[in-house]
Amino acid sequence: MITGSCLCGVVRYEIAAAGPTYHCHCGNCRKWSGSAFASSMRAPMESLRLVGGAEALSRYESSPGVMRCFCKHCGSSVLTERHDKGLVHIRLGTTDGDPGVRPQFHAFVASKAPWLEITDDLPQIEGSSFGFVADPPP
């Protein structure tokens, strides 16, 4: 079981099944994280359980079917809901301790920040990570 929380600790979650873990370089994730990329782990929506602060989780629809969820108290970016795919993308920075997973690839590198040089050996995917071999079946 992987556990995590927002910065103030109000929103808390447990996730039973972690899927692919990756660095997303799309413009939306860069803007939302305020960084060069957002590190996330993907999981089936039903494997996520909010154990505290569900009422403090605010949602912003950044594109059709994509809900970016954050704590309304501290502003922490906690997760993204993809209702169209039945998935959640948990921000790795919100996990408690070592989640036991490591990023497997970079997604949307075609739109990465021009000032960032990727220096690791992870696979780089030009666009969406949904075609990556480690993806769960649709």
C-alpha positions as CSV (number, residue, x, y, z in Angstrom):
1,M,0.0,0.0,0.0
2,I,1.3,3.4,-1.0
3,T,0.2,6.4,1.2
4,G,0.5,10.1,0.7
5,S,-0.8,13.5,1.6
6,C,-0.8,17.2,0.7
7,L,1.7,19.7,2.3
8,C,-0.7,20.6,5.2
9,G,-1.7,16.9,5.8
10,V,-5.4,17.4,5.4
11,V,-5.8,15.5,2.2
12,R,-4.6,11.9,2.7
13,Y,-4.8,8.9,0.4
14,E,-3.9,5.2,0.0
15,I,-3.3,3.6,-3.3
16,A,-3.2,-0.2,-3.7
17,A,-1.9,-0.7,-7.3
18,A,0.7,1.6,-8.8
19,G,1.0,1.5,-12.6
20,P,3.6,3.1,-14.8
21,T,5.6,5.9,-13.2
22,Y,6.9,8.7,-15.4
23,H,8.0,12.4,-15.8
24,C,5.4,14.4,-17.8
25,H,6.8,17.3,-19.8
26,C,3.5,18.6,-21.3
27,G,2.7,22.3,-21.0
28,N,-0.2,21.7,-18.6
29,C,1.9,19.6,-16.2
30,R,4.7,22.1,-16.3
31,K,2.4,25.0,-15.5
32,W,0.6,23.1,-12.8
33,S,3.7,21.8,-11.1
34,G,5.6,25.1,-11.5
35,S,8.6,22.9,-12.6
36,A,10.2,21.4,-15.6
37,F,8.0,18.3,-15.4
38,A,5.6,16.5,-13.1
39,S,6.6,13.1,-11.8
40,S,3.6,10.9,-11.4
41,M,2.4,7.3,-11.0
42,R,-0.6,6.1,-12.9
43,A,-3.2,3.7,-11.3
44,P,-6.7,2.5,-11.8
45,M,-9.2,5.0,-10.3
46,E,-10.7,2.3,-8.1
47,S,-7.4,1.6,-6.4
48,L,-7.3,5.1,-4.9
49,R,-8.9,5.6,-1.5
50,L,-9.1,9.1,0.1
51,V,-8.6,8.4,3.8
52,G,-8.9,12.1,4.9
53,G,-9.7,15.5,3.6
54,A,-12.0,14.5,0.7
55,E,-13.9,17.8,1.3
56,A,-10.6,19.8,1.0
57,L,-9.8,18.4,-2.5
58,S,-10.6,21.0,-5.1
59,R,-10.8,20.1,-8.8
60,Y,-9.9,22.1,-11.9
61,E,-10.8,20.8,-15.4
62,S,-7.7,21.7,-17.4
63,S,-9.0,19.9,-20.5
64,P,-12.0,17.8,-21.3
65,G,-12.1,14.8,-19.0
66,V,-8.9,15.8,-17.1
67,M,-9.5,17.0,-13.5
68,R,-6.5,18.4,-11.7
69,C,-7.0,17.9,-7.9
70,F,-5.4,20.0,-5.3
71,C,-5.8,20.8,-1.6
72,K,-7.8,24.0,-1.2
73,H,-5.9,24.8,2.1
74,C,-2.3,24.5,1.1
75,G,-2.5,24.3,-2.7
76,S,-0.6,21.0,-3.1
77,S,-1.1,19.3,-6.5
78,V,-2.1,15.9,-5.3
79,L,-3.5,14.0,-8.3
80,T,-5.1,14.1,-11.7
81,E,-8.3,12.2,-12.5
82,R,-8.8,10.9,-16.0
83,H,-12.4,9.8,-16.0
84,D,-12.2,9.1,-19.7
85,K,-9.6,6.4,-19.1
86,G,-10.6,5.3,-15.5
87,L,-7.2,6.4,-14.2
88,V,-5.6,8.6,-11.6
89,H,-2.1,10.1,-11.8
90,I,-0.7,10.6,-8.3
91,R,2.1,13.2,-7.9
92,L,5.1,11.3,-6.6
93,G,6.1,14.2,-4.5
94,T,3.0,13.7,-2.3
95,T,3.9,10.1,-1.3
96,D,5.0,9.3,2.2
97,G,8.5,7.8,2.3
98,D,9.7,5.6,-0.5
99,P,6.7,4.5,-2.7
100,G,8.8,1.6,-4.0
101,V,8.5,2.7,-7.7
102,R,10.8,4.7,-9.9
103,P,10.1,6.7,-13.1
104,Q,10.2,4.5,-16.1
105,F,10.1,7.1,-19.0
106,H,9.6,10.7,-20.0
107,A,6.3,11.7,-21.7
108,F,5.5,14.6,-24.0
109,V,9.2,15.4,-24.5
110,A,8.2,17.2,-27.8
111,S,6.8,20.0,-25.5
112,K,9.5,20.0,-22.8
113,A,10.8,23.2,-21.4
114,P,13.4,24.6,-23.8
115,W,15.8,25.3,-20.9
116,L,15.8,21.6,-19.7
117,E,18.3,19.0,-20.9
118,I,17.2,15.4,-20.1
119,T,20.4,13.7,-19.0
120,D,19.1,10.3,-17.8
121,D,18.8,7.1,-19.9
122,L,15.0,6.7,-19.5
123,P,13.0,6.3,-22.7
124,Q,11.6,9.5,-24.1
125,I,8.2,9.6,-25.7
126,E,7.3,12.5,-28.0
127,G,3.7,12.6,-27.0
128,S,1.2,10.7,-24.8
129,S,2.4,8.0,-22.5
130,F,-0.8,6.0,-23.0
131,G,0.9,4.0,-25.8
132,F,3.8,3.0,-23.6
133,V,4.4,-0.8,-23.3
134,A,3.9,-0.8,-19.5
135,D,0.4,0.8,-19.8
136,P,-2.5,-1.0,-18.3
137,P,-5.0,-2.3,-20.8
138,P,-7.8,0.1,-21.8
